[in-house]
């Protein structure tokens, strides 16, 4: 089973929950307000089963086709939610509507319109988070957030997304650049939280309650800055196969 046994995965999963709780308490928050998405992308089904056996409720995947095979194999065995956390290509949007419970990475208006149409055809409402590009990295997707003067211009797109009847906007998602020192990620997560407050003020018809931010290298900082979802793979499952 990849690099870890099922017992090791469970130990790592429980220790990660402890670290989330410690970070939450340290920030004056309730640990139950932070949910853990275990990122299982590129890992085989046996690893996903071990996560579910360990108590994992939320599983995160980046690639729709790979995830669809896992979901079909495991859907009758475990009560878990499947979260799409990676970039969604337009031609794969139908898979997101068919297989996933939640989308963290809605990164543009064009994709939103397509997902809304596909969700309508399936008579469902898809919960989504809006992805923001926190640092201007070309490798990252999402609406540009790295300069505050851009914030007002983003509102027009977001208002149009909110008008789509088959998408339920729950909040925001973002990724900080990778740093060896997790503290260096803090300004990026603080920026996303400040944008959350900006939207709460300008578009109060949405609660904007969810913030998906923080990964293995920096999730404790993200929790301190208000994350309600953290997306963690390597700390629990070990290094994944290169994609």
C-alpha positions in Angstrom: 0.0 0.0 0.0 2.0 2.9 -1.3 4.6 3.9 1.4 2.4 3.6 4.5 0.4 0.9 6.1 -3.2 1.4 7.1 -2.1 1.7 10.7 0.4 4.4 9.9 -2.2 6.3 7.9 -4.6 6.2 10.9 -1.9 7.4 13.2 -1.0 10.3 10.9 -4.7 11.2 10.4 -5.4 11.3 14.1 -2.2 13.3 14.8 -3.2 15.8 12.1 -6.6 16.3 13.7 -4.7 16.9 17.0 -2.6 19.6 15.3 -5.6 21.2 13.8 -7.3 21.3 17.2 -4.2 22.8 18.8 -3.9 25.5 16.2 -7.6 26.3 16.5 -7.5 26.5 20.3 -4.4 28.7 20.1 -6.4 31.1 17.9 -9.4 31.1 20.1 -11.4 29.0 17.7 -13.4 25.7 18.1 -11.6 22.7 16.5 -15.0 21.5 15.1 -15.2 24.6 12.9 -12.2 23.3 10.9 -12.8 20.3 8.6 -10.0 18.1 7.2 -10.0 17.1 3.5 -7.6 14.2 3.0 -6.0 14.7 -0.4 -6.0 11.2 -2.1 -5.0 12.2 -5.6 -2.7 9.7 -7.4 -3.0 7.3 -4.5 -4.5 3.8 -5.1 -7.8 2.7 -3.9 -6.3 0.7 -1.0 -4.9 4.0 0.4 -8.3 5.7 0.0 -9.9 2.7 1.9 -7.4 3.1 4.7 -8.3 6.8 5.0 -12.0 5.9 5.3 -11.3 3.2 7.8 -9.3 5.7 9.8 -12.3 8.0 10.0 -11.8 10.3 7.1 -15.0 11.9 6.0 -13.9 14.2 3.3 -11.7 13.0 0.4 -10.0 15.5 -2.0 -9.1 14.7 -5.6 -7.5 16.9 -8.3 -8.3 14.8 -11.4 -11.9 14.1 -12.3 -11.4 11.0 -14.4 -9.1 9.3 -11.8 -11.5 10.2 -9.0 -14.5 8.9 -10.9 -13.0 5.4 -10.9 -12.4 5.5 -7.2 -15.8 6.9 -6.4 -17.5 4.2 -8.4 -15.4 1.5 -6.7 -16.0 2.8 -3.1 -19.3 4.6 -3.1 -21.3 1.6 -1.7 -18.7 0.8 1.0 -18.1 4.1 2.8 -20.0 7.2 3.8 -17.6 9.9 2.6 -17.9 13.2 0.7 -15.8 13.7 -2.4 -14.3 17.1 -2.9 -12.9 18.4 -6.2 -10.0 20.6 -5.3 -8.0 20.8 -8.6 -8.4 22.9 -11.7 -11.5 21.9 -13.7 -11.1 21.7 -17.4 -14.2 22.7 -19.3 -14.5 19.3 -20.9 -14.3 17.6 -17.5 -17.0 19.7 -15.9 -19.7 17.1 -16.4 -17.7 14.6 -14.3 -17.6 17.1 -11.5 -21.4 17.4 -11.6 -21.8 13.6 -11.9 -19.4 12.5 -9.1 -18.5 15.2 -6.6 -20.3 16.5 -3.6 -18.4 19.8 -3.4 -16.1 21.9 -5.6 -13.3 24.0 -4.0 -11.9 25.4 -7.2 -14.4 27.4 -9.2 -11.9 29.7 -10.8 -13.7 31.7 -13.5 -17.1 32.9 -14.7 -17.0 30.8 -17.9 -16.6 27.6 -15.8 -19.4 28.7 -13.5 -21.9 29.1 -16.3 -21.0 25.7 -17.7 -21.3 23.9 -14.3 -24.6 25.7 -13.7 -26.0 24.3 -16.9 -24.8 20.8 -16.3 -26.0 20.8 -12.7 -29.5 22.0 -14.0 -29.6 19.1 -16.4 -29.0 16.7 -13.4 -31.5 18.5 -11.2 -28.9 19.2 -8.5 -27.3 22.2 -6.8 -23.5 22.0 -6.5 -21.9 23.6 -3.5 -18.8 25.6 -4.6 -16.0 27.8 -3.4 -14.6 30.6 -5.5 -10.9 30.2 -6.1 -8.7 33.3 -5.8 -5.1 33.6 -7.0 -3.4 34.9 -3.8 0.1 35.7 -5.1 0.0 36.2 -8.8 1.7 32.9 -9.6 1.2 31.8 -13.2 0.8 28.2 -12.1 -2.2 29.0 -10.0 -5.8 29.6 -11.2 -8.5 31.9 -9.9 -9.6 35.5 -9.8 -6.6 37.9 -9.1 -6.4 38.9 -5.5 -2.8 39.9 -5.0 -3.5 43.7 -5.3 -6.2 45.2 -3.3 -7.2 47.6 -6.1 -8.3 44.5 -8.1 -10.9 43.6 -5.5 -13.7 45.9 -6.7 -13.3 44.7 -10.3 -13.8 41.1 -9.2 -17.2 41.9 -7.8 -18.9 42.0 -11.3 -18.0 38.4 -12.0 -18.9 37.2 -8.6 -22.4 38.8 -8.8 -23.0 36.9 -12.0 -21.9 33.7 -10.3 -24.3 34.3 -7.5 -27.2 34.6 -10.0 -26.7 31.0 -11.2 -29.4 29.0 -9.6 -27.7 25.6 -9.6 -24.5 26.7 -7.9 -24.4 27.4 -4.1 -21.5 29.6 -3.3 -20.3 28.8 0.2 -17.1 30.8 0.4 -13.5 31.1 -0.9 -10.5 29.0 -1.7 -6.8 29.9 -2.2 -3.3 28.5 -2.1 -0.2 30.3 -0.8 3.1 29.9 -2.6 5.2 27.1 -1.1 7.6 28.2 1.6 9.9 26.2 3.8 8.9 28.5 6.6 5.1 28.3 7.1 5.0 31.8 8.6 5.7 33.2 5.2 2.4 31.9 4.0 0.5 33.9 6.6 0.1 37.2 4.6 -1.5 35.3 1.8 -4.1 33.6 4.0 -4.7 36.9 5.8 -5.4 38.5 2.4 -8.0 35.8 1.6 -9.7 36.4 5.0 -9.7 40.1 4.4 -11.3 39.5 1.0 -13.9 37.4 2.7 -14.7 40.3 5.0 -14.9 42.6 1.9 -17.4 40.3 0.3 -19.4 40.0 3.5 -19.7 43.7 3.4 -20.5 44.2 -0.3 -22.5 41.0 -1.0 -24.2 40.2 2.3 -26.8 38.0 0.7 -24.2 35.2 0.9 -22.7 34.2 4.3 -19.2 33.6 2.8 -18.6 31.4 5.8 -16.2 28.9 4.3 -12.4 29.4 3.7 -10.5 26.5 2.1 -6.8 27.2 2.7 -3.8 25.5 4.1 -2.0 22.3 3.1 0.6 20.0 4.7 3.3 22.6 4.9 1.3 25.4 6.4 -2.1 24.3 7.6 -1.6 25.4 11.2 -1.0 29.0 10.0 -4.1 28.8 7.8 -6.2 27.6 10.8 -4.9 30.5 12.8 -6.0 32.8 10.0 -9.6 31.4 9.8 -9.5 28.3 7.6 -12.7 26.2 7.8 -11.3 23.6 5.4 -7.7 22.4 5.2 -6.5 20.2 2.4 -3.8 17.7 3.5 -2.3 14.8 1.7 1.4 14.2 2.3 1.4 14.6 6.1 -1.1 11.8 6.3 -0.4 9.6 3.3 3.3 10.2 2.6 4.7 11.3 -0.8 2.4 10.7 -3.7 3.3 9.4 -7.1 4.2 12.2 -9.5 1.3 13.1 -11.8 
